[in-house]
Amino acid sequence: QNGVRIRFSGGSFSASQIDNWTYTSLASVTRATDSGTDYRLRIRINGGTVQARAWAATATEPSSWEINVTTTQVAAGYFGFVCGAGAAAASVFMDVDDITIT
């Protein structure tokens, strides 16, 4: 499997490149999160450039990208979302909307 993973989880916001199931970190930002707070993420992929930012749903969207990397593992034709809970989490919910693919 090849691609890019954006992960927003308990104190970390990161991007990894996946090459034949091998994960290589491209960027990682220490990011405090609060339990019970809803967050929004914006992810933009243009060619090999991957950008992402996250903010509390009650706040204004920031103008700068927290993740801004270049990768060779972006291919046309596929995208997906995965939501998972770690062993300590009771439940995790994910709503996805406003998707634009051009």
PDB file as gemmi writes it, atoms N, CA and C in Angstrom:
CRYST1    1.000    1.000    1.000  90.00  90.00  90.00 P 1                      
ATOM      1  N   GLN A   1       0.845  -1.179   0.000  1.00  0.00           N  
ATOM      2  CA  GLN A   1       0.000   0.000   0.000  1.00  0.00           C  
ATOM      3  C   GLN A   1       0.883   1.232   0.000  1.00  0.00           C  
ATOM      4  N   ASN A   2       0.551   2.198  -0.820  1.00  0.00           N  
ATOM      5  CA  ASN A   2       1.278   3.463  -0.891  1.00  0.00           C  
ATOM      6  C   ASN A   2       0.310   4.608  -0.643  1.00  0.00           C  
ATOM      7  N   GLY A   3       0.808   5.720  -0.101  1.00  0.00           N  
ATOM      8  CA  GLY A   3      -0.041   6.867   0.118  1.00  0.00           C  
ATOM      9  C   GLY A   3       0.520   7.789   1.174  1.00  0.00           C  
ATOM     10  N   VAL A   4      -0.374   8.590   1.747  1.00  0.00           N  
ATOM     11  CA  VAL A   4      -0.020   9.550   2.784  1.00  0.00           C  
ATOM     12  C   VAL A   4      -1.027   9.414   3.920  1.00  0.00           C  
ATOM     13  N   ARG A   5      -0.545   9.459   5.138  1.00  0.00           N  
ATOM     14  CA  ARG A   5      -1.437   9.425   6.306  1.00  0.00           C  
ATOM     15  C   ARG A   5      -1.276  10.734   7.073  1.00  0.00           C  
ATOM     16  N   ILE A   6      -2.413  11.378   7.346  1.00  0.00           N  
ATOM     17  CA  ILE A   6      -2.459  12.539   8.234  1.00  0.00           C  
ATOM     18  C   ILE A   6      -3.065  12.034   9.538  1.00  0.00           C  
ATOM     19  N   ARG A   7      -2.379  12.246  10.622  1.00  0.00           N  
ATOM     20  CA  ARG A   7      -2.849  11.742  11.920  1.00  0.00           C  
ATOM     21  C   ARG A   7      -2.982  12.898  12.911  1.00  0.00           C  
ATOM     22  N   PHE A   8      -4.160  12.981  13.523  1.00  0.00           N  
ATOM     23  CA  PHE A   8      -4.443  13.993  14.542  1.00  0.00           C  
ATOM     24  C   PHE A   8      -4.868  13.227  15.774  1.00  0.00           C  
ATOM     25  N   SER A   9      -3.965  13.129  16.743  1.00  0.00           N  
ATOM     26  CA  SER A   9      -4.227  12.242  17.869  1.00  0.00           C  
ATOM     27  C   SER A   9      -3.486  12.704  19.110  1.00  0.00           C  
ATOM     28  N   GLY A  10      -4.196  12.794  20.206  1.00  0.00           N  
ATOM     29  CA  GLY A  10      -3.644  13.034  21.539  1.00  0.00           C  
ATOM     30  C   GLY A  10      -2.286  13.695  21.634  1.00  0.00           C  
ATOM     31  N   GLY A  11      -2.177  14.943  21.265  1.00  0.00           N  
ATOM     32  CA  GLY A  11      -0.941  15.686  21.430  1.00  0.00           C  
ATOM     33  C   GLY A  11      -0.041  15.708  20.214  1.00  0.00           C  
ATOM     34  N   SER A  12      -0.465  15.081  19.122  1.00  0.00           N  
ATOM     35  CA  SER A  12       0.370  15.028  17.932  1.00  0.00           C  
ATOM     36  C   SER A  12      -0.458  15.231  16.663  1.00  0.00           C  
ATOM     37  N   PHE A  13       0.101  15.945  15.734  1.00  0.00           N  
ATOM     38  CA  PHE A  13      -0.489  16.170  14.415  1.00  0.00           C  
ATOM     39  C   PHE A  13       0.632  15.859  13.442  1.00  0.00           C  
ATOM     40  N   SER A  14       0.451  14.853  12.593  1.00  0.00           N  
ATOM     41  CA  SER A  14       1.582  14.413  11.793  1.00  0.00           C  
ATOM     42  C   SER A  14       1.180  13.962  10.395  1.00  0.00           C  
ATOM     43  N   ALA A  15       2.189  13.907   9.534  1.00  0.00           N  
ATOM     44  CA  ALA A  15       2.038  13.387   8.179  1.00  0.00           C  
ATOM     45  C   ALA A  15       3.103  12.321   7.974  1.00  0.00           C  
ATOM     46  N   SER A  16       2.687  11.203   7.398  1.00  0.00           N  
ATOM     47  CA  SER A  16       3.616  10.122   7.085  1.00  0.00           C  
ATOM     48  C   SER A  16       3.422   9.690   5.646  1.00  0.00           C  
ATOM     49  N   GLN A  17       4.508   9.303   5.027  1.00  0.00           N  
ATOM     50  CA  GLN A  17       4.480   8.737   3.681  1.00  0.00           C  
ATOM     51  C   GLN A  17       4.454   7.219   3.825  1.00  0.00           C  
ATOM     52  N   ILE A  18       3.618   6.558   3.039  1.00  0.00           N  
ATOM     53  CA  ILE A  18       3.516   5.102   3.095  1.00  0.00           C  
ATOM     54  C   ILE A  18       4.029   4.548   1.774  1.00  0.00           C  
ATOM     55  N   ASP A  19       5.036   3.711   1.854  1.00  0.00           N  
ATOM     56  CA  ASP A  19       5.629   3.097   0.665  1.00  0.00           C  
ATOM     57  C   ASP A  19       5.718   1.596   0.917  1.00  0.00           C  
ATOM     58  N   ASN A  20       4.848   0.842   0.245  1.00  0.00           N  
ATOM     59  CA  ASN A  20       4.801  -0.617   0.423  1.00  0.00           C  
ATOM     60  C   ASN A  20       4.642  -0.989   1.901  1.00  0.00           C  
ATOM     61  N   TRP A  21       3.695  -0.325   2.573  1.00  0.00           N  
ATOM     62  CA  TRP A  21       3.335  -0.526   3.977  1.00  0.00           C  
ATOM     63  C   TRP A  21       4.425  -0.078   4.955  1.00  0.00           C  
ATOM     64  N   THR A  22       5.440   0.628   4.475  1.00  0.00           N  
ATOM     65  CA  THR A  22       6.459   1.177   5.361  1.00  0.00           C  
ATOM     66  C   THR A  22       6.164   2.656   5.569  1.00  0.00           C  
ATOM     67  N   TYR A  23       5.998   3.073   6.821  1.00  0.00           N  
ATOM     68  CA  TYR A  23       5.651   4.444   7.166  1.00  0.00           C  
ATOM     69  C   TYR A  23       6.919   5.250   7.450  1.00  0.00           C  
ATOM     70  N   THR A  24       7.031   6.403   6.796  1.00  0.00           N  
ATOM     71  CA  THR A  24       8.142   7.315   7.023  1.00  0.00           C  
ATOM     72  C   THR A  24       7.566   8.668   7.408  1.00  0.00           C  
ATOM     73  N   SER A  25       8.004   9.184   8.552  1.00  0.00           N  
ATOM     74  CA  SER A  25       7.497  10.470   9.021  1.00  0.00           C  
ATOM     75  C   SER A  25       7.971  11.599   8.112  1.00  0.00           C  
ATOM     76  N   LEU A  26       7.038  12.449   7.708  1.00  0.00           N  
ATOM     77  CA  LEU A  26       7.358  13.623   6.908  1.00  0.00           C  
ATOM     78  C   LEU A  26       7.347  14.891   7.759  1.00  0.00           C  
ATOM     79  N   ALA A  27       6.460  14.933   8.742  1.00  0.00           N  
ATOM     80  CA  ALA A  27       6.348  16.095   9.627  1.00  0.00           C  
ATOM     81  C   ALA A  27       5.561  15.703  10.858  1.00  0.00           C  
ATOM     82  N   SER A  28       5.894  16.322  11.984  1.00  0.00           N  
ATOM     83  CA  SER A  28       5.150  16.088  13.217  1.00  0.00           C  
ATOM     84  C   SER A  28       5.154  17.376  14.028  1.00  0.00           C  
ATOM     85  N   VAL A  29       3.975  17.736  14.525  1.00  0.00           N  
ATOM     86  CA  VAL A  29       3.803  18.951  15.308  1.00  0.00           C  
ATOM     87  C   VAL A  29       3.203  18.553  16.653  1.00  0.00           C  
ATOM     88  N   THR A  30       3.806  19.020  17.738  1.00  0.00           N  
ATOM     89  CA  THR A  30       3.209  18.793  19.053  1.00  0.00           C  
ATOM     90  C   THR A  30       1.959  19.655  19.144  1.00  0.00           C  
ATOM     91  N   ARG A  31       0.860  19.040  19.517  1.00  0.00           N  
ATOM     92  CA  ARG A  31      -0.429  19.726  19.457  1.00  0.00           C  
ATOM     93  C   ARG A  31      -1.273  19.320  20.653  1.00  0.00           C  
ATOM     94  N   ALA A  32      -1.548  20.224  21.575  1.00  0.00           N  
ATOM     95  CA  ALA A  32      -2.408  19.918  22.713  1.00  0.00           C  
ATOM     96  C   ALA A  32      -3.847  19.765  22.240  1.00  0.00           C  
ATOM     97  N   THR A  33      -4.521  18.755  22.747  1.00  0.00           N  
ATOM     98  CA  THR A  33      -5.941  18.558  22.466  1.00  0.00           C  
ATOM     99  C   THR A  33      -6.667  18.357  23.789  1.00  0.00           C  
ATOM    100  N   ASP A  34      -7.928  18.721  23.792  1.00  0.00           N  
ATOM    101  CA  ASP A  34      -8.734  18.586  24.998  1.00  0.00           C  
ATOM    102  C   ASP A  34      -9.802  17.526  24.792  1.00  0.00           C  
ATOM    103  N   SER A  35      -9.923  16.624  25.736  1.00  0.00           N  
ATOM    104  CA  SER A  35     -10.962  15.605  25.680  1.00  0.00           C  
ATOM    105  C   SER A  35     -12.329  16.282  25.683  1.00  0.00           C  
ATOM    106  N   GLY A  36     -13.223  15.816  24.840  1.00  0.00           N  
ATOM    107  CA  GLY A  36     -14.559  16.372  24.775  1.00  0.00           C  
ATOM    108  C   GLY A  36     -14.687  17.578  23.858  1.00  0.00           C  
ATOM    109  N   THR A  37     -13.584  17.997  23.243  1.00  0.00           N  
ATOM    110  CA  THR A  37     -13.609  19.127  22.316  1.00  0.00           C  
ATOM    111  C   THR A  37     -13.665  18.610  20.886  1.00  0.00           C  
ATOM    112  N   ASP A  38     -14.540  19.181  20.079  1.00  0.00           N  
ATOM    113  CA  ASP A  38     -14.613  18.829  18.664  1.00  0.00           C  
ATOM    114  C   ASP A  38     -13.575  19.639  17.899  1.00  0.00           C  
ATOM    115  N   TYR A  39     -12.946  18.996  16.925  1.00  0.00           N  
ATOM    116  CA  TYR A  39     -11.935  19.657  16.102  1.00  0.00           C  
ATOM    117  C   TYR A  39     -12.311  19.561  14.634  1.00  0.00           C  
ATOM    118  N   ARG A  40     -11.846  20.518  13.862  1.00  0.00           N  
ATOM    119  CA  ARG A  40     -11.998  20.508  12.417  1.00  0.00           C  
ATOM    120  C   ARG A  40     -10.610  20.369  11.802  1.00  0.00           C  
ATOM    121  N   LEU A  41     -10.535  19.647  10.695  1.00  0.00           N  
ATOM    122  CA  LEU A  41      -9.294  19.496   9.965  1.00  0.00           C  
ATOM    123  C   LEU A  41      -9.516  19.903   8.518  1.00  0.00           C  
ATOM    124  N   ARG A  42      -8.566  20.580   7.948  1.00  0.00           N  
ATOM    125  CA  ARG A  42      -8.575  20.856   6.519  1.00  0.00           C  
ATOM    126  C   ARG A  42      -7.294  20.245   5.958  1.00  0.00           C  
ATOM    127  N   ILE A  43      -7.467  19.428   4.940  1.00  0.00           N  
ATOM    128  CA  ILE A  43      -6.347  18.764   4.286  1.00  0.00           C  
ATOM    129  C   ILE A  43      -6.408  19.120   2.810  1.00  0.00           C  
ATOM    130  N   ARG A  44      -5.283  19.581   2.273  1.00  0.00           N  
ATOM    131  CA  ARG A  44      -5.220  19.930   0.855  1.00  0.00           C  
ATOM    132  C   ARG A  44      -4.056  19.172   0.231  1.00  0.00           C  
ATOM    133  N   ILE A  45      -4.352  18.515  -0.883  1.00  0.00           N  
ATOM    134  CA  ILE A  45      -3.323  17.809  -1.639  1.00  0.00           C  
ATOM    135  C   ILE A  45      -3.336  18.362  -3.054  1.00  0.00           C  
ATOM    136  N   ASN A  46      -2.194  18.870  -3.471  1.00  0.00           N  
ATOM    137  CA  ASN A  46      -2.069  19.444  -4.804  1.00  0.00           C  
ATOM    138  C   ASN A  46      -0.768  18.920  -5.403  1.00  0.00           C  
ATOM    139  N   GLY A  47      -0.887  17.993  -6.364  1.00  0.00           N  
ATOM    140  CA  GLY A  47       0.308  17.333  -6.875  1.00  0.00           C  
ATOM    141  C   GLY A  47       0.932  16.535  -5.746  1.00  0.00           C  
ATOM    142  N   GLY A  48       2.204  16.763  -5.478  1.00  0.00           N  
ATOM    143  CA  GLY A  48       2.875  16.068  -4.380  1.00  0.00           C  
ATOM    144  C   GLY A  48       2.923  16.864  -3.095  1.00  0.00           C  
ATOM    145  N   THR A  49       2.250  18.024  -3.049  1.00  0.00           N  
ATOM    146  CA  THR A  49       2.240  18.845  -1.840  1.00  0.00           C  
ATOM    147  C   THR A  49       1.033  18.496  -0.981  1.00  0.00           C  
ATOM    148  N   VAL A  50       1.290  18.198   0.278  1.00  0.00           N  
ATOM    149  CA  VAL A  50       0.241  17.853   1.241  1.00  0.00           C  
ATOM    150  C   VAL A  50       0.273  18.892   2.355  1.00  0.00           C  
ATOM    151  N   GLN A  51      -0.873  19.524   2.600  1.00  0.00           N  
ATOM    152  CA  GLN A  51      -0.982  20.533   3.642  1.00  0.00           C  
ATOM    153  C   GLN A  51      -2.151  20.178   4.556  1.00  0.00           C  
ATOM    154  N   ALA A  52      -1.995  20.476   5.842  1.00  0.00           N  
ATOM    155  CA  ALA A  52      -3.070  20.170   6.790  1.00  0.00           C  
ATOM    156  C   ALA A  52      -3.023  21.157   7.950  1.00  0.00           C  
ATOM    157  N   ARG A  53      -4.204  21.432   8.491  1.00  0.00           N  
ATOM    158  CA  ARG A  53      -4.318  22.246   9.699  1.00  0.00           C  
ATOM    159  C   ARG A  53      -5.515  21.760  10.494  1.00  0.00           C  
ATOM    160  N   ALA A  54      -5.487  22.007  11.801  1.00  0.00           N  
ATOM    161  CA  ALA A  54      -6.572  21.589  12.688  1.00  0.00           C  
ATOM    162  C   ALA A  54      -6.858  22.709  13.677  1.00  0.00           C  
ATOM    163  N   TRP A  55      -8.123  22.798  14.092  1.00  0.00           N  
ATOM    164  CA  TRP A  55      -8.502  23.822  15.047  1.00  0.00           C  
ATOM    165  C   TRP A  55      -9.753  23.372  15.784  1.00  0.00           C  
ATOM    166  N   ALA A  56      -9.980  23.929  16.964  1.00  0.00           N  
ATOM    167  CA  ALA A  56     -11.194  23.632  17.726  1.00  0.00           C  
ATOM    168  C   ALA A  56     -12.394  24.107  16.915  1.00  0.00           C  
ATOM    169  N   ALA A  57     -13.450  23.327  16.898  1.00  0.00           N  
ATOM    170  CA  ALA A  57     -14.635  23.640  16.090  1.00  0.00           C  
ATOM    171  C   ALA A  57     -15.260  24.980  16.458  1.00  0.00           C  
ATOM    172  N   THR A  58     -15.045  25.444  17.673  1.00  0.00           N  
ATOM    173  CA  THR A  58     -15.616  26.722  18.113  1.00  0.00           C  
ATOM    174  C   THR A  58     -14.733  27.908  17.755  1.00  0.00           C  
ATOM    175  N   ALA A  59     -13.532  27.653  17.235  1.00  0.00           N  
ATOM    176  CA  ALA A  59     -12.582  28.722  16.903  1.00  0.00           C  
ATOM    177  C   ALA A  59     -12.631  29.047  15.411  1.00  0.00           C  
ATOM    178  N   THR A  60     -11.984  30.120  15.050  1.00  0.00           N  
ATOM    179  CA  THR A  60     -11.853  30.517  13.649  1.00  0.00           C  
ATOM    180  C   THR A  60     -10.743  29.689  13.002  1.00  0.00           C  
ATOM    181  N   GLU A  61     -10.950  29.295  11.761  1.00  0.00           N  
ATOM    182  CA  GLU A  61      -9.933  28.516  11.049  1.00  0.00           C  
ATOM    183  C   GLU A  61      -8.652  29.345  10.898  1.00  0.00           C  
ATOM    184  N   PRO A  62      -7.507  28.768  11.271  1.00  0.00           N  
ATOM    185  CA  PRO A  62      -6.248  29.496  11.104  1.00  0.00           C  
ATOM    186  C   PRO A  62      -5.897  29.648   9.625  1.00  0.00           C  
ATOM    187  N   SER A  63      -5.102  30.648   9.309  1.00  0.00           N  
ATOM    188  CA  SER A  63      -4.733  30.890   7.916  1.00  0.00           C  
ATOM    189  C   SER A  63      -3.483  30.120   7.493  1.00  0.00           C  
ATOM    190  N   SER A  64      -2.668  29.706   8.450  1.00  0.00           N  
ATOM    191  CA  SER A  64      -1.428  29.003   8.103  1.00  0.00           C  
ATOM    192  C   SER A  64      -1.605  27.490   8.220  1.00  0.00           C  
ATOM    193  N   TRP A  65      -0.763  26.755   7.509  1.00  0.00           N  
ATOM    194  CA  TRP A  65      -0.779  25.294   7.520  1.00  0.00           C  
ATOM    195  C   TRP A  65       0.176  24.793   8.586  1.00  0.00           C  
ATOM    196  N   GLU A  66      -0.281  23.870   9.439  1.00  0.00           N  
ATOM    197  CA  GLU A  66       0.593  23.264  10.444  1.00  0.00           C  
ATOM    198  C   GLU A  66       1.476  22.190   9.819  1.00  0.00           C  
ATOM    199  N   ILE A  67       0.941  21.503   8.834  1.00  0.00           N  
ATOM    200  CA  ILE A  67       1.682  20.485   8.090  1.00  0.00           C  
ATOM    201  C   ILE A  67       1.790  20.982   6.654  1.00  0.00           C  
ATOM    202  N   ASN A  68       2.998  20.992   6.114  1.00  0.00           N  
ATOM    203  CA  ASN A  68       3.222  21.416   4.735  1.00  0.00           C  
ATOM    204  C   ASN A  68       4.421  20.623   4.215  1.00  0.00           C  
ATOM    205  N   VAL A  69       4.154  19.537   3.499  1.00  0.00           N  
ATOM    206  CA  VAL A  69       5.214  18.619   3.073  1.00  0.00           C  
ATOM    207  C   VAL A  69       5.061  18.252   1.599  1.00  0.00           C  
ATOM    208  N   THR A  70       6.113  17.696   1.050  1.00  0.00           N  
ATOM    209  CA  THR A  70       6.102  17.193  -0.317  1.00  0.00           C  
ATOM    210  C   THR A  70       6.379  15.698  -0.271  1.00  0.00           C  
ATOM    211  N   THR A  71       5.650  14.941  -1.100  1.00  0.00           N  
ATOM    212  CA  THR A  71       5.802  13.489  -1.132  1.00  0.00           C  
ATOM    213  C   THR A  71       5.648  12.979  -2.560  1.00  0.00           C  
ATOM    214  N   THR A  72       6.164  11.797  -2.794  1.00  0.00           N  
ATOM    215  CA  THR A  72       5.989  11.136  -4.090  1.00  0.00           C  
ATOM    216  C   THR A  72       4.893  10.084  -4.022  1.00  0.00           C  
ATOM    217  N   GLN A  73       4.228   9.957  -2.869  1.00  0.00           N  
ATOM    218  CA  GLN A  73       3.266   8.873  -2.658  1.00  0.00           C  
ATOM    219  C   GLN A  73       1.810   9.301  -2.815  1.00  0.00           C  
ATOM    220  N   VAL A  74       1.552  10.343  -3.583  1.00  0.00           N  
ATOM    221  CA  VAL A  74       0.181  10.763  -3.851  1.00  0.00           C  
ATOM    222  C   VAL A  74      -0.182  10.287  -5.254  1.00  0.00           C  
ATOM    223  N   ALA A  75      -1.223   9.481  -5.334  1.00  0.00           N  
ATOM    224  CA  ALA A  75      -1.662   8.954  -6.626  1.00  0.00           C  
ATOM    225  C   ALA A  75      -3.084   9.403  -6.917  1.00  0.00           C  
ATOM    226  N   ALA A  76      -3.381   9.596  -8.174  1.00  0.00           N  
ATOM    227  CA  ALA A  76      -4.730   9.980  -8.573  1.00  0.00           C  
ATOM    228  C   ALA A  76      -5.682   8.804  -8.414  1.00  0.00           C  
ATOM    229  N   GLY A  77      -6.921   9.095  -8.040  1.00  0.00           N  
ATOM    230  CA  GLY A  77      -7.961   8.084  -8.095  1.00  0.00           C  
ATOM    231  C   GLY A  77      -8.460   7.533  -6.779  1.00  0.00           C  
ATOM    232  N   TYR A  78      -7.750   7.718  -5.672  1.00  0.00           N  
ATOM    233  CA  TYR A  78      -8.187   7.114  -4.414  1.00  0.00           C  
ATOM    234  C   TYR A  78      -8.054   8.086  -3.251  1.00  0.00           C  
ATOM    235  N   PHE A  79      -9.007   8.008  -2.339  1.00  0.00           N  
ATOM    236  CA  PHE A  79      -8.890   8.712  -1.072  1.00  0.00           C  
ATOM    237  C   PHE A  79      -9.711   7.939  -0.044  1.00  0.00           C  
ATOM    238  N   GLY A  80      -9.435   8.165   1.225  1.00  0.00           N  
ATOM    239  CA  GLY A  80     -10.192   7.460   2.249  1.00  0.00           C  
ATOM    240  C   GLY A  80     -10.046   8.131   3.596  1.00  0.00           C  
ATOM    241  N   PHE A  81     -10.919   7.761   4.509  1.00  0.00           N  
ATOM    242  CA  PHE A  81     -10.903   8.284   5.867  1.00  0.00           C  
ATOM    243  C   PHE A  81     -10.944   7.104   6.831  1.00  0.00           C  
ATOM    244  N   VAL A  82     -10.189   7.210   7.905  1.00  0.00           N  
ATOM    245  CA  VAL A  82     -10.201   6.187   8.942  1.00  0.00           C  
ATOM    246  C   VAL A  82     -10.297   6.895  10.282  1.00  0.00           C  
ATOM    247  N   CYS A  83     -11.153   6.395  11.133  1.00  0.00           N  
ATOM    248  CA  CYS A  83     -11.301   6.933  12.479  1.00  0.00           C  
ATOM    249  C   CYS A  83     -11.105   5.774  13.438  1.00  0.00           C  
ATOM    250  N   GLY A  84     -10.186   5.923  14.379  1.00  0.00           N  
ATOM    251  CA  GLY A  84      -9.941   4.810  15.292  1.00  0.00           C  
ATOM    252  C   GLY A  84      -9.728   5.304  16.708  1.00  0.00           C  
ATOM    253  N   ALA A  85      -9.956   4.421  17.652  1.00  0.00           N  
ATOM    254  CA  ALA A  85      -9.767   4.729  19.067  1.00  0.00           C  
ATOM    255  C   ALA A  85      -8.625   3.886  19.611  1.00  0.00           C  
ATOM    256  N   GLY A  86      -7.776   4.514  20.391  1.00  0.00           N  
ATOM    257  CA  GLY A  86      -6.718   3.771  21.058  1.00  0.00           C  
ATOM    258  C   GLY A  86      -7.303   2.908  22.159  1.00  0.00           C  
ATOM    259  N   ALA A  87      -6.477   2.116  22.776  1.00  0.00           N  
ATOM    260  CA  ALA A  87      -6.933   1.180  23.807  1.00  0.00           C  
ATOM    261  C   ALA A  87      -7.602   1.898  24.980  1.00  0.00           C  
ATOM    262  N   ALA A  88      -7.166   3.121  25.275  1.00  0.00           N  
ATOM    263  CA  ALA A  88      -7.711   3.838  26.430  1.00  0.00           C  
ATOM    264  C   ALA A  88      -8.985   4.624  26.095  1.00  0.00           C  
ATOM    265  N   ALA A  89      -9.279   4.805  24.827  1.00  0.00           N  
ATOM    266  CA  ALA A  89     -10.439   5.613  24.443  1.00  0.00           C  
ATOM    267  C   ALA A  89     -11.725   4.789  24.471  1.00  0.00           C  
ATOM    268  N   ALA A  90     -12.773   5.370  25.038  1.00  0.00           N  
ATOM    269  CA  ALA A  90     -14.063   4.673  25.088  1.00  0.00           C  
ATOM    270  C   ALA A  90     -14.759   4.736  23.739  1.00  0.00           C  
ATOM    271  N   SER A  91     -14.687   5.884  23.072  1.00  0.00           N  
ATOM    272  CA  SER A  91     -15.324   6.020  21.763  1.00  0.00           C  
ATOM    273  C   SER A  91     -14.758   7.223  21.033  1.00  0.00           C  
ATOM    274  N   VAL A  92     -14.804   7.137  19.723  1.00  0.00           N  
ATOM    275  CA  VAL A  92     -14.354   8.231  18.861  1.00  0.00           C  
ATOM    276  C   VAL A  92     -15.376   8.385  17.756  1.00  0.00           C  
ATOM    277  N   PHE A  93     -15.719   9.614  17.433  1.00  0.00           N  
ATOM    278  CA  PHE A  93     -16.686   9.877  16.372  1.00  0.00           C  
ATOM    279  C   PHE A  93     -16.038  10.767  15.324  1.00  0.00           C  
ATOM    280  N   MET A  94     -16.434  10.569  14.081  1.00  0.00           N  
ATOM    281  CA  MET A  94     -15.927  11.403  13.010  1.00  0.00           C  
ATOM    282  C   MET A  94     -17.069  11.719  12.062  1.00  0.00           C  
ATOM    283  N   ASP A  95     -17.281  13.004  11.809  1.00  0.00           N  
ATOM    284  CA  ASP A  95     -18.226  13.450  10.794  1.00  0.00           C  
ATOM    285  C   ASP A  95     -17.411  14.015   9.648  1.00  0.00           C  
ATOM    286  N   VAL A  96     -17.763  13.675   8.441  1.00  0.00           N  
ATOM    287  CA  VAL A  96     -17.050  14.161   7.275  1.00  0.00           C  
ATOM    288  C   VAL A  96     -18.041  14.917   6.400  1.00  0.00           C  
ATOM    289  N   ASP A  97     -17.688  16.157   6.040  1.00  0.00           N  
ATOM    290  CA  ASP A  97     -18.542  16.920   5.140  1.00  0.00           C  
ATOM    291  C   ASP A  97     -17.700  17.897   4.336  1.00  0.00           C  
ATOM    292  N   ASP A  98     -18.338  18.581   3.425  1.00  0.00           N  
ATOM    293  CA  ASP A  98     -17.694  19.585   2.594  1.00  0.00           C  
ATOM    294  C   ASP A  98     -16.437  19.048   1.899  1.00  0.00           C  
ATOM    295  N   ILE A  99     -16.564  17.919   1.246  1.00  0.00           N  
ATOM    296  CA  ILE A  99     -15.453  17.333   0.505  1.00  0.00           C  
ATOM    297  C   ILE A  99     -15.466  17.870  -0.914  1.00  0.00           C  
ATOM    298  N   THR A 100     -14.321  18.377  -1.354  1.00  0.00           N  
ATOM    299  CA  THR A 100     -14.181  18.836  -2.732  1.00  0.00           C  
ATOM    300  C   THR A 100     -12.991  18.119  -3.351  1.00  0.00           C  
ATOM    301  N   ILE A 101     -13.240  17.428  -4.429  1.00  0.00           N  
ATOM    302  CA  ILE A 101     -12.181  16.733  -5.137  1.00  0.00           C  
ATOM    303  C   ILE A 101     -12.199  17.232  -6.576  1.00  0.00           C  
ATOM    304  N   THR A 102     -11.078  17.802  -6.996  1.00  0.00           N  
ATOM    305  CA  THR A 102     -11.009  18.315  -8.369  1.00  0.00           C  
ATOM    306  C   THR A 102      -9.830  17.734  -9.100  1.00  0.00           C  
TER     307      THR A 102                                                      
END                                                                             
